[in-house]
Amino acid sequence: MLADIGLREDSAGPQSQPPRACESVVIIGGGFSGTLQAINLLRHDGPRAILVERRGAQLARGVAYSAAHPSHLLNVRAGSMSAFPDDPDHFVRWLAHEGGGTARSFVPRNTYGRYLASLLDSARRASGNRLTVVEDEAVDVTPGQSSVSVRLANGAELSANAAVLALGNLPPHPPPGLDTARLPPGCYAADPWAADIVEGLGDDDEVLLLGTGLTAIDAALLLDARGFRGRILALSRRGLCPRSHHDAPPAISPLSDRPPAELSDLVRFVRLQADMHGWRDAVDALRPMTQMMWSAAPDMTRRRFLRHLRPWWDVHRHRLAPEVAARIAALQVEGRLRFAAGKIARVDRVGGHAEIAWQPRGETCLISSRFQRVVNCTGPQGDLLRTDQPLLHNLLLRRRIRPDLLRLGLDIDAQSRVIAANGTAWDSLYAIGPMTRGGLWEIVAVPDLRRQTWSLARRLANAHWVGGEGL
């Protein structure tokens, strides 16, 4: 597959070695995953950490928490948001100290960003010289058997025993049917969290949100908070909107039977559990075994899930805080927001507006509307073969990485080691975070990420003791 884009074989492929303790690790990416990886290395008395982040303002926060507006709330209660698997009440205690909520609260995302920044600051102060932060962009990595070299955009090179790719999500691509070159200047917004998303809009204008998931919810809330009083159309293939959490935490009933592996049987199983306990309980009861089920599933089953069930899983699994769901419902009642299922058929420029014809799902007719702004809310992508990110491009070119079979991100093994194009895993190059969803699927929520970073920190420190959630 990679040969189709002219990639060449790296002269030295990875050689599998027994686990060893590292003296230094370069972590590429200073968002949630990278920050937590650095903190866990320090907590484990592990190797010296060098944290590389090209966007200084997003250090320890990433896109999710640095660009958040106060109207953007966490989608999970504070009681489940501790950064540490061995201290599940850590975030709640921090909130109590800051006077900002309880375990049942859905707190603002920018509050959680402050929490992460405080953890990193504390780790830097406590570690002496064991944590170095470099504000630059990593553009290439050369892994070896027991060392790695990371080249920065300024030409400097960092040497260490290992490197960890904590790259977060790739930005979304324009959806099929949308030729952004045909849109008027300033009409297309590739960043749904940009502060100027409402700039130039009047109350008689209409905004098109491409996507109906959590990103579209964020964009609709941001438009409302910035004073936009016009109309908003959120459009996706199925038009599915995320569901809401209960006002009170549900009492999850442990599963009495092992979930079936066949997808059709699994759907029936979940529906039966939903009839008995409610759909939220039925979905949440799968959480402890979701990664295991995904890892054990054959490629054909995973593809079927992505093709037929993923949209339904996403809107039931990744929910809205009740306050957010109430505000979205109010916008719909006011006639300012509507969700629709369909696809774009034609795009034309009419003066300073975009005239877009779209086909409702299951119909043959077209609906044509004029939009002052078109916002890409299709959500993060992971297809390495479509990215222009310099680091990933160079690693692909040298065949040091490869996409997973479903092209959801990087191919890794069970120890988070990156797999090269020749199919063997590097002992000096690892990956964590959303770009590893191809092997784990559930790897975007805090409980999953904190376990992953904890486990990798133990491996890099060659720790032989056991501790922490899920270990």
ChimeraX attribute file (.defattr): number of C-alpha atoms within 10 A of each C-alpha:
attribute: neighborCount
match mode: 1-to-1
recipient: residues
	/A:1	11
	/A:2	15
	/A:3	11
	/A:4	6
	/A:5	10
	/A:6	10
	/A:7	16
	/A:8	14
	/A:9	16
	/A:10	17
	/A:11	7
	/A:12	11
	/A:13	19
	/A:14	21
	/A:15	13
	/A:16	12
	/A:17	12
	/A:18	5
	/A:19	12
	/A:20	14
	/A:21	14
	/A:22	19
	/A:23	14
	/A:24	23
	/A:25	27
	/A:26	28
	/A:27	28
	/A:28	28
	/A:29	26
	/A:30	28
	/A:31	28
	/A:32	27
	/A:33	29
	/A:34	30
	/A:35	26
	/A:36	25
	/A:37	27
	/A:38	30
	/A:39	27
	/A:40	24
	/A:41	25
	/A:42	21
	/A:43	15
	/A:44	15
	/A:45	15
	/A:46	24
	/A:47	24
	/A:48	22
	/A:49	26
	/A:50	21
	/A:51	25
	/A:52	27
	/A:53	26
	/A:54	17
	/A:55	15
	/A:56	15
	/A:57	13
	/A:58	20
	/A:59	26
	/A:60	27
	/A:61	26
	/A:62	25
	/A:63	18
	/A:64	18
	/A:65	24
	/A:66	20
	/A:67	19
	/A:68	21
	/A:69	18
	/A:70	14
	/A:71	18
	/A:72	22
	/A:73	24
	/A:74	22
	/A:75	20
	/A:76	19
	/A:77	19
	/A:78	21
	/A:79	17
	/A:80	18
	/A:81	21
	/A:82	22
	/A:83	24
	/A:84	22
	/A:85	23
	/A:86	15
	/A:87	11
	/A:88	17
	/A:89	18
	/A:90	17
	/A:91	22
	/A:92	22
	/A:93	16
	/A:94	16
	/A:95	20
	/A:96	12
	/A:97	10
	/A:98	11
	/A:99	9
	/A:100	13
	/A:101	17
	/A:102	17
	/A:103	17
	/A:104	15
	/A:105	19
	/A:106	21
	/A:107	23
	/A:108	19
	/A:109	22
	/A:110	21
	/A:111	19
	/A:112	22
	/A:113	24
	/A:114	15
	/A:115	20
	/A:116	24
	/A:117	19
	/A:118	14
	/A:119	16
	/A:120	19
	/A:121	13
	/A:122	12
	/A:123	18
	/A:124	18
	/A:125	11
	/A:126	13
	/A:127	16
	/A:128	9
	/A:129	10
	/A:130	19
	/A:131	23
	/A:132	16
	/A:133	16
	/A:134	17
	/A:135	16
	/A:136	18
	/A:137	19
	/A:138	25
	/A:139	19
	/A:140	19
	/A:141	24
	/A:142	18
	/A:143	23
	/A:144	18
	/A:145	17
	/A:146	16
	/A:147	18
	/A:148	21
	/A:149	19
	/A:150	24
	/A:151	17
	/A:152	20
	/A:153	14
	/A:154	10
	/A:155	9
	/A:156	10
	/A:157	13
	/A:158	16
	/A:159	18
	/A:160	21
	/A:161	24
	/A:162	27
	/A:163	28
	/A:164	23
	/A:165	25
	/A:166	28
	/A:167	24
	/A:168	23
	/A:169	18
	/A:170	19
	/A:171	16
	/A:172	17
	/A:173	16
	/A:174	16
	/A:175	16
	/A:176	9
	/A:177	12
	/A:178	18
	/A:179	12
	/A:180	16
	/A:181	10
	/A:182	15
	/A:183	24
	/A:184	17
	/A:185	11
	/A:186	14
	/A:187	20
	/A:188	20
	/A:189	17
	/A:190	18
	/A:191	15
	/A:192	25
	/A:193	22
	/A:194	13
	/A:195	14
	/A:196	13
	/A:197	23
	/A:198	18
	/A:199	12
	/A:200	12
	/A:201	17
	/A:202	13
	/A:203	10
	/A:204	10
	/A:205	17
	/A:206	23
	/A:207	24
	/A:208	23
	/A:209	25
	/A:210	25
	/A:211	27
	/A:212	27
	/A:213	24
	/A:214	21
	/A:215	19
	/A:216	27
	/A:217	23
	/A:218	20
	/A:219	24
	/A:220	25
	/A:221	20
	/A:222	24
	/A:223	23
	/A:224	18
	/A:225	14
	/A:226	15
	/A:227	12
	/A:228	24
	/A:229	17
	/A:230	17
	/A:231	19
	/A:232	26
	/A:233	21
	/A:234	25
	/A:235	26
	/A:236	24
	/A:237	17
	/A:238	17
	/A:239	18
	/A:240	19
	/A:241	25
	/A:242	21
	/A:243	19
	/A:244	20
	/A:245	22
	/A:246	12
	/A:247	11
	/A:248	10
	/A:249	11
	/A:250	13
	/A:251	10
	/A:252	14
	/A:253	13
	/A:254	11
	/A:255	12
	/A:256	6
	/A:257	7
	/A:258	9
	/A:259	16
	/A:260	14
	/A:261	14
	/A:262	10
	/A:263	17
	/A:264	10
	/A:265	12
	/A:266	13
	/A:267	14
	/A:268	12
	/A:269	16
	/A:270	20
	/A:271	16
	/A:272	14
	/A:273	19
	/A:274	15
	/A:275	10
	/A:276	12
	/A:277	15
	/A:278	15
	/A:279	17
	/A:280	21
	/A:281	20
	/A:282	22
	/A:283	18
	/A:284	17
	/A:285	17
	/A:286	16
	/A:287	13
	/A:288	11
	/A:289	13
	/A:290	16
	/A:291	18
	/A:292	14
	/A:293	16
	/A:294	20
	/A:295	16
	/A:296	13
	/A:297	15
	/A:298	11
	/A:299	13
	/A:300	8
	/A:301	15
	/A:302	19
	/A:303	15
	/A:304	12
	/A:305	17
	/A:306	13
	/A:307	10
	/A:308	11
	/A:309	14
	/A:310	13
	/A:311	19
	/A:312	15
	/A:313	14
	/A:314	16
	/A:315	18
	/A:316	18
	/A:317	18
	/A:318	17
	/A:319	22
	/A:320	25
	/A:321	22
	/A:322	18
	/A:323	15
	/A:324	22
	/A:325	18
	/A:326	13
	/A:327	15
	/A:328	20
	/A:329	14
	/A:330	13
	/A:331	19
	/A:332	15
	/A:333	11
	/A:334	11
	/A:335	12
	/A:336	18
	/A:337	19
	/A:338	18
	/A:339	19
	/A:340	18
	/A:341	18
	/A:342	19
	/A:343	21
	/A:344	21
	/A:345	16
	/A:346	15
	/A:347	20
	/A:348	16
	/A:349	15
	/A:350	14
	/A:351	9
	/A:352	15
	/A:353	21
	/A:354	23
	/A:355	19
	/A:356	22
	/A:357	18
	/A:358	20
	/A:359	18
	/A:360	21
	/A:361	15
	/A:362	8
	/A:363	8
	/A:364	8
	/A:365	11
	/A:366	16
	/A:367	13
	/A:368	15
	/A:369	13
	/A:370	19
	/A:371	22
	/A:372	21
	/A:373	27
	/A:374	26
	/A:375	22
	/A:376	23
	/A:377	30
	/A:378	23
	/A:379	18
	/A:380	14
	/A:381	18
	/A:382	24
	/A:383	18
	/A:384	21
	/A:385	16
	/A:386	12
	/A:387	16
	/A:388	11
	/A:389	12
	/A:390	14
	/A:391	22
	/A:392	23
	/A:393	18
	/A:394	17
	/A:395	20
	/A:396	24
	/A:397	19
	/A:398	19
	/A:399	21
	/A:400	28
	/A:401	27
	/A:402	25
	/A:403	24
	/A:404	20
	/A:405	14
	/A:406	17
	/A:407	18
	/A:408	19
	/A:409	24
	/A:410	28
	/A:411	26
	/A:412	29
	/A:413	17
	/A:414	9
	/A:415	14
	/A:416	25
	/A:417	21
	/A:418	28
	/A:419	25
	/A:420	25
	/A:421	24
	/A:422	14
	/A:423	15
	/A:424	18
	/A:425	25
	/A:426	26
	/A:427	27
	/A:428	27
	/A:429	30
	/A:430	21
	/A:431	28
	/A:432	26
	/A:433	28
	/A:434	26
	/A:435	30
	/A:436	29
	/A:437	23
	/A:438	23
	/A:439	24
	/A:440	21
	/A:441	18
	/A:442	20
	/A:443	21
	/A:444	17
	/A:445	15
	/A:446	19
	/A:447	19
	/A:448	20
	/A:449	23
	/A:450	25
	/A:451	20
	/A:452	20
	/A:453	27
	/A:454	27
	/A:455	23
	/A:456	21
	/A:457	24
	/A:458	21
	/A:459	19
	/A:460	22
	/A:461	23
	/A:462	16
	/A:463	16
	/A:464	8
	/A:465	6
	/A:466	9
	/A:467	12
	/A:468	14
	/A:469	16
	/A:470	11
	/A:471	9
